[in-house]
Amino acid sequence: MILLLLAGLVVGPKLLRETFPRKAPSQVEVTVPYPGARPEDVETAICQRIENALDAITGLDRQSCEAREGSARAVVRMVEGDSYQTFVADVKNEIEAITDFPDRAETPRIKPMGLTDFVASVSVTGPESRPDLKDYAEDLRTRMLRWGGIPIIEIKGFATRELHVGLDTVALQKFGLSVSDVARVIQSGSLDLPSGTLETPGETLLVRVTEERRDAASLGNLVIRSAANGGQVRLGDVATISEQFSSDDDRIIFDGKLAAVLDISKTRAEDALRVIDQIQGFLENERQLAPPGVVLEITADAASVVRDRLTLVIVNGLQGLALVFLVLWLFFGFRFSFWVAMGLPVSFMGGVALMWMIGYSLNLMTTLGLLIVIGLLMDDAIVIAENIARLREKGRSPLQAASEGAAQVFPNVLASFATTAMVFGSLAFLAGDLGAVLRVVPVVMLFVLMVSLVEAFLILPHHLVHTLELQHKPTGVRAKVESAVNWTRERLVGPLVDLTIRWRYATAGVAFAILLVAMGMLTGGYLKFTAFPELDGDTIVARILLPQGTPLSRTEHIVAQLEAGLQRTNDEMSPMQPDGAKLIRHVSVFYGTNRDAFEAGAHVATISVDLLPSAQRISRPDDIMETWRAHVGPLPDVISLKYAESTIGPAGIAIDMRLKGDDLVALKSAALELQDWIWSYRGVTSVLDDLRPGKREMRIRLNDAAPTMGVTAALIADQLRTAYFGTTVSEMQVNGQLLEVTAQFSQADQGSFAKFDDFIITRADGTFVPLNVVADVEIAQGYSRINRENSVRVVTVQGSIDTRIANSSAIVGDTLKRFMPDLLARYPGISLVIEGQKAEAEKTQKSMVKGFLMGLVGVFLLLSFLFRSYVEPIVVMMIIPLSLAGSIFGHMIMGLNFSMPSMLGYVALAGVVVNNSILLVDFVKHEHGEAMTVAIAASKAARARFRAIFLTSTTTMFGLLPILLETSLQAQILIPLVTSLAFGLLASSLIVLFVLPAVYAILDDLGLSTLAQERKQVKAAHE
């Protein structure tokens, strides 16, 4: 016992803590920049080549590639269960072997995904200029890394830093220069280059040219043209040179001030709570040293909520343990109950040691498994302890009672454990992302039950020997409890059992009718199904999408309206919170970012809102978002405005439907029809597809004059690209930061149609010709993004819902039934694939049902061996389907949707409820005495086993009661699983006492029971 306790205490602190069990990495990202290319060109030149290369990889589950303006991004997914390291190496080898990427495409970047977990962000405000803010953020990042315990830090809010050479078109024409000429001069005149060594008899010297211009002033003094008479043209004469960032689209505003954000992540080997503690310690120290006006705040904290959730489960577990001990004390007395209850910490610590051995973490699901098992642990101990106490009352010595009592029940208890293990073990192989989250629950329960079995047989009887020597007859409260149990058994339960056996056919009919009604509630949609309960977080977001080409000023105006609505929401809802605390803690605005739009630029933005922690507020995120939405109202020009929680739960996106085909026009038309249909459902809050018009294009086509004037398409493209897209002249490291030197037209000239119309082409001989003389310009428009999955174009339609009103599974199911057949008939070249919550739920459901059936087959075979009959196992297992009614009606009573955790709870219930059935059937079969019919024997068995059934059910129910009654927002994910167990267990107790005897008696009437066979043998012998 001490060894098990020590093992758990030693390795327990080493367990990593997180919200959910992590799934094994399975994805690799491939990014190929192709500067200036439109999505159509990226699709053919990059995506299709990547797809062809990846076809040779074994273990490839699926691949997708999105073509955006200027880049391609492919995500490759591995078949579940394969070697990830081998898969990453295969992807890397195949991508690096591609030789026919376009010349302007940059080197592919290959990155394994899912190896790090986000912890929190730190927002930095104070410095008012972006370069100063970036410098301070870089220094802060360096100090954080040196502090220790803060592993990965990424600075956001800034594009690439550059020395921007903004060329004046008038000055260029005056001096006879082109943008390309200037770029070449800068490249040759500003450099830092090793030039060899000078070896002398005395020493060896390095020779180096150090003419690199590292600031705007020195670069402006660079001579770009000179004359024989001594005249010089310097770069500053034809350009405005400034140190800036390549884009202003990705600015971040925190609480109304310009901000830098440091995103902090961890590897899988690090503990999130230790990291957040280090961050808080560093910031406390840094705030004392920071310059005046600098503010450092933690935002988007994803780690502290882990502590709250784990604390919630632990507190409820301790409350359940106290209630279980109280029940045991009422029946067995303090000393007896103490040693029975000591099995809990021993089993827990042994289970924790096994968790550490296989690499499990301490998360919501593993702690839930430990919580659920509190009541179940008592079952074996109660059966053994009660049998030992019964033999002691019959006059056995304490040692004889302990040894004989444990030995008598060993076969049945072992069989009960084996049946539980078969069901729980079958759930250890759940598939899919949801399965990775859920399958740890039965595994942890199985670990603890294994240790409990060892403790119950090898440790508990030894302790009870000493307790029995001092055991006295119950007095006081215990005597009253015993009297009440006896009265209930003889006056209430016994007569009712006799009645149900007498009316056994009606009893069985009513039981099965209730089961059919319950199943009808679920299959008919009265009780809704959802993949996973919502887990309330502390951050909500509003994601804004405007048309491509929208200027940043317009996006800022929309953001201001949303912030005004948020302030009104805060003023309205803050008084409702405990002590009137402010509901909104911080507001961050991320320009150029919208995860749902799959786009970046001035036309997108995300507002992130840090709320009062869920443990300190009473308002749910859905209520807050509904109020915010109402205050903002409809906004003009906005393509999509989505209010949501910042993170996607393990079940995925609520509505995710993907249309596949080759014709983008048909795909877009079908997607619009599908969106209109989905919008018709009440409770839908946003619907968006990912195929949208891109920026308008000015397409240049050479006319007949171009060849005669020595102008080629390549010449025009090169000069236009240099002037408007810009050219990176050089790159350098300044104070540890990358600094690029870029040359292009000044911003004023880039934004002028007149300057474009007057654009001058410099010919090979140095003479000039206007662009409009040799080329024609037409306006056209392409797409902003083209997505492909498994080498086929795909348009994704995604939607979000208000879960208080709508149900995603019902919406998707109804759409598939009533709308999609007609849509697909009208668009014959299009097919449909369902992703998101429905797909994830179905994948996990199939593996759960398959494993459950295999477990039931194992239980049947085991019971057949135990009872030496094929009929008694059916009676025992009849309780499994009949208990489903309790789980379903329990969800309706609690006002919950049925979900995947609910299913897991029911399947886990199946491994538990057979234990009481085994005890009842075994009594009828082996201890029926003079009774020759099941009707008589079952009546005796129900009375004899009532105390044990009542005790095991009560302890389990009391162990689950605290979490069942928990009102915290963080407990909502746990309650469905516990509801299935608690109400199913309550129903099973009634079924085993009143329904199974009736069913068993019916089988006896039909001559199928063991007693019936014995009667036939006796009758045959007399004849």
Salt bridges, closest charged atoms under 4 A:
GLU18 OE1 - ARG22 NH2 3.28
GLU29 OE2 - ARG73 NE 2.51
ASP41 OD2 - ARG38 NE 3.26
GLU43 OE2 - ARG788 NH1 2.87
GLU43 OE1 - ARG793 NH2 2.77
GLU51 OE2 - ARG788 NE 2.82
GLU66 OE1 - ARG68 NE 2.74
GLU66 OE2 - ARG73 NH1 3.25
GLU66 OE1 - ARG785 NE 2.79
GLU69 OE1 - LYS695 NZ 3.85
GLU80 OE2 - ARG439 NH1 3.91
GLU80 OE1 - LYS843 NZ 3.86
GLU96 OE2 - LYS92 NZ 2.67
ASP100 OD2 - ARG49 NE 3.35
ASP117 OD2 - LYS266 NZ 3.31
ASP135 OD1 - ARG161 NH1 2.60
GLU138 OE2 - LYS134 NZ 3.63
ASP181 OD1 - ARG184 NH2 2.55
ASP192 OD1 - ARG208 NE 2.61
GLU211 OE2 - ARG213 NH2 2.67
GLU212 OE1 - ARG214 NH2 3.13
GLU243 OE2 - ARG161 NE 2.97
ASP248 OD1 - ARG130 NH1 2.91
ASP250 OD1 - ARG130 NH2 3.60
ASP255 OD2 - HIS586 ND1 2.88
ASP263 OD2 - LYS156 NZ 3.08
ASP271 OD2 - ARG17 NH2 2.81
ASP277 OD2 - ARG307 NH2 3.10
GLU286 OE2 - ARG143 NH2 2.74
GLU297 OE1 - HIS586 NE2 3.76
GLU386 OE2 - ARG947 NE 2.61
GLU404 OE1 - ARG396 NE 2.92
ASP433 OD2 - LYS23 NZ 3.09
ASP433 OD1 - ARG77 NH2 3.41
GLU482 OE2 - ARG947 NH1 2.81
GLU490 OE2 - ARG489 NE 3.24
ASP498 OD2 - ARG943 NH2 2.82
ASP536 OD2 - ARG620 NE 2.85
ASP538 OD1 - ARG617 NH1 3.12
GLU556 OE2 - ARG251 NH2 2.22
GLU572 OE1 - HIS631 NE2 2.75
ASP596 OD2 - ARG543 NH1 3.05
ASP596 OD2 - LYS642 NZ 3.32
GLU599 OE1 - HIS603 NE2 2.61
GLU599 OE2 - ARG692 NH2 2.89
ASP623 OD1 - ARG804 NH1 2.17
GLU626 OE1 - ARG804 NH2 2.66
ASP637 OD2 - ARG554 NH2 3.25
ASP656 OD2 - ARG658 NH2 3.06
GLU673 OE1 - ARG826 NH2 2.76
ASP689 OD1 - LYS668 NZ 2.98
ASP690 OD2 - ARG785 NH1 2.53
GLU697 OE1 - ARG38 NH1 3.89
GLU697 OE1 - ARG699 NE 2.68
GLU778 OE2 - ARG701 NE 3.41
GLU789 OE2 - ARG658 NH1 2.40
ASP802 OD2 - ARG804 NH2 2.67
ASP814 OD2 - ARG818 NH1 2.78
ASP822 OD2 - ARG826 NE 3.05
GLU835 OE2 - ARG62 NH1 2.88
GLU842 OE2 - LYS838 NZ 3.50
ASP922 OD1 - HIS926 ND1 2.79
ASP1004 OD1 - ARG1015 NH1 3.25
ASP1005 OD2 - ARG504 NE 2.67
GLU1014 OE1 - HIS928 NE2 3.87
